[in-house]
């Protein structure tokens, strides 16, 4: 097992069977996490990039069985923020020192292409890099967002097991979601994806396939988090994922994609009070504090127990900064473009 970890650290290549072996054996977890941390430091440095997360609508037209925002959930209080409120949150985020805003919502048609384009342009005027996480769109829509100034796009695949994908995503197509990711690459976005860990019927082999998919996609950022059952979804009685397995998937991802951006996800801290710090010490280099204000934080309930739902954005900024400096890392003052993305741009020139 130590030889597999060493191979991954030096060559950044593993076979599916080797990834599965690492995921199934907990005897060498510390060695795995330390190797991922060394690779992180070597390839992306000790700076942590903060992303200001704005959850601007919890309306969703999809019915993913694990998600609290699913269209079939009649208990959730729906909202969609007006443009001026979204821009106001982004402006405050810039004032707090953030260099990137992340606009995240359910997958819906609540906003027209023209409305999203207008929001993009106004946020870009604030000097922020902009990540969109608003789901599956057409090539022309993605093109319009890019032309307006959007820099990055996050679209998690969630699982690459096609049978499991079909069971968990009624009315959706794995092939279409994958095509969206490759369309985003064609348009020149920094492309982010990711997976849930601990879904019902998910195997270690399928998690290994997820990691290899990230590599095949040549993604620039990868978000990985544990599945946490929501009581208002069909999967409410499932066991859910574990912090340790999610951490292992993240660490192996770092070993195989050494220069991508990897966030320490909020869901990890929901399962472990020190989850984001542990993740930062196991391969992660990004944190996405929530800058949405008021009761909207509570209403954006992907899963129960979500941290910081009653905190103010300024407090969150100070809190995470203190945690980052406590482990000898620094908060970046740059926009945090993916090193992987920058390298590809240089090669293609």
Secondary structure as UniProt FT lines:
FT   HELIX           2..11
FT   HELIX           16..24
FT   TURN            27..28
FT   HELIX           29..44
FT   STRAND          47..50
FT   STRAND          52..57
FT   TURN            65..66
FT   TURN            68..69
FT   TURN            71..72
FT   HELIX           83..95
FT   TURN            96..97
FT   STRAND          100..105
FT   HELIX           113..124
FT   TURN            125..127
FT   STRAND          129..133
FT   HELIX           139..148
FT   STRAND          152..154
FT   HELIX           162..168
FT   TURN            170..171
FT   HELIX           174..186
FT   TURN            187..188
FT   STRAND          190..197
FT   TURN            200..201
FT   HELIX           204..217
FT   STRAND          221..226
FT   TURN            231..232
FT   TURN            234..237
FT   HELIX           243..256
FT   TURN            258..259
FT   STRAND          261..263
FT   HELIX           266..271
FT   TURN            273..274
FT   HELIX           275..280
FT   TURN            281..283
FT   STRAND          286..287
FT   TURN            294..295
FT   HELIX           296..299
FT   TURN            304..305
FT   TURN            307..310
FT   HELIX           313..326
FT   TURN            327..328
FT   STRAND          330..331
FT   HELIX           339..348
//
